[in-house]
Amino acid sequence: MKKLPRAIFIAAFLLTLFCSFPAAAEEPEVSALAAVLMDRESGRILWAKDEHRRLPIASTTKIMTALLALEHGCEEDLITVSKAAASTEGSSIWLDEGEKKTLEELIYGLMLRSGNDAAVAIAEHIGGTEKNFVLMMNRKAADLGATNTLFANPHGLPDGPQYSTASDLGLIACRALENERFRQIIATPTWTISWPGRPWDRAMANQNRLLELYPGGDGVKTGWTRAAGRCFVGSATREGWQLVCVVLNAPQMWEDAILLLDYGFENYRRQKIMCRNQVLCTAPVSKGTSRVDVAVKEDLHLPLLPGEEKSLHCRIVLDETIRAPLAEGVKIGEAEIYLGNELLARAGLCSGHAVGKRGPLSYCRELIGYLLRGEVGD
């Protein structure tokens, strides 16, 4: 048997050595001008491209409109459609002036059929006027930390200065997805509402193709204008783990969304970092009968790349003063979870048990104890 050249042995050795290391995650190549992939629970950004670039967002604006409608309205409210709402341009659910619709019907029309007329009707009902509702939208965005966002209307049609970013829109979507009713509505394939004076009802199909294209796809909203291009906020849930992607001005928005979601589910693993009621430390309670256990308020999960869990550390930030009487379960601070110097998430901390307030007798006993210790020290 002939001996193989030494170069072949070297090549085989190097190939074996290379294959023994895990392959680097292949970065998604998306068509979008700006994009982001986020973990819904923690808000951790798993992948991003120009995520802070201000861009028009078209009908993805309606995520905020729907969120405010659900938070401030009652779905059984009966709304009379105004002339301004009925005459709104663009995508429509064909509302007539004077027609009466429930808020529930309008929200379905807003999120499934992307009705601009439904958006104005909702805004006028919730805000009193469309202008007041836009103020509510901008206040809500600021409260959520979406500081690079400015809304000018409730539907996203070009109308003066308005913009957001992939990162901000992801934050808004993550908050909206905490609302169970919002999740139900956006995942509905079809919905029918009445159409007075017609021999048929309005049958509306959900325009979000991700619900059919992607295993676990469950949201959120499409958008398009000439200025914004194709925009999409998508979400998918697998084994209780929900990811959110945003693609702005994306010629291939469905392909982009699938690439991003695949990247997240294939490369990250969702791990439980903290457990509900887990006691991290104790803290003094002003005028209390004892110290209090500092416990984690809710389970905290984080998506992590292999090996990242070894670099996690926690910083506990408690309220400056914790006062008695203190009931069990009262929030008294936060735990900040860091990966190196990067803040990944915050977990609420609460009192692990009740702490009573000290009475006059306990103060007397404490004073006597101090006096006695002082005498002994002399």
C-alpha positions, 0 to 999 in steps of 0.5 A: 500500500502506497503511503499518502502524501504528507500534505493530505494528512495535514489537510485531513487533520485541519479539516477534523480540527475545524469540524470539531468547533461549532459552526458560526451562525450564518448572518441573515441577509435582508432586503430591508433598509432597517430591521430588528429581531427581538425577544418579546418577553425581555426585549433583548435585541437578537439581531439588528440592521440600522435599527435606530434609523428614522423611517416612515412606517405606513400602516404598522402605525395601527399597532399603537392605535389598536393598543390604545383602543383596547386599553382605553375603550370598551369593545361593546361601545357603539360608535357612529361613523363620522364624515371624516372617518368615512371619507378617509383615503386608502385601504378601507372597510367601506364605512358609511357616514352615520353607520354604527359599529362596535369598537370590536368591529372597528378593531378587527377592521383595523388590524385584519383589513387595515381600514384607515376609515376604522382608524379614524373612527376609533381615534375620534371615539377614544380621543374625542378628536383625531388630534387628541388621539394622536397626542395620546399615541405620542405620549404612549410611545414616550412612556414605552421608551420609543423616543425616536417615534413621532405619530401624525395620525392613527393610520400611517398615511403620509401626513406631515412629519411622522416616523419611527425606527425598527427598534421603537416599533419592536418595543411598541409591538412587544408591549401590545403583544402583552395584551391577550385580546390584542394577540387574539385579534391579530391571529384571527384568519377571517372576521365578518361584520355587518353591512347595513343596506347590503345583501351581504356582510363584510368578510375580512381576511387577515392580510398577514401571510406569516400566519400561514407561511411560518410555523408558529406565526401569530402576528402582527401587522403589514404596511405599505405606502409609496414613501415607506415601501413594504413594512412588516412587524411579525411574531412567532411563538414556539414552546412558549417563546415569542420572537418579534421581527420588524422590517422597514422598507423591505422589498422582500418582507415575507422572506426577510421576516422568515430569515430573521425568525429562523435565525433567532429560533435556530441560534438562541436558546430560551433559558430560565434565569430567575424563578418566581418567589426566588429569594435573592437577599434580605433588606432592612425595613424602616420601622419594621419588626424585621428585615424582609426577604427580597423575592423575584416577582415573576419568572424571567427567561432570556434567549442566550447563545451557547456559553453566554450564561457563564457571563451573566451577572445580576445587580440588585437595585432596591427602593431607597426606603422600604417602609413598614407596614409592608404587605407580601408581594409589594414591588420594592426594586428591580434586578438588572441582568447584564451580559458583560456590560450590556443590560439584557433585562430587568426583573421586578423584585417584591417583598417575600413576606409581610412585615409589621410596624413596630409599636411603642413598646418595641421602641422602649425595649430597644432604648433600654437595650441601648442604655444597658449596652452603654452601661456595660461598655463603661 
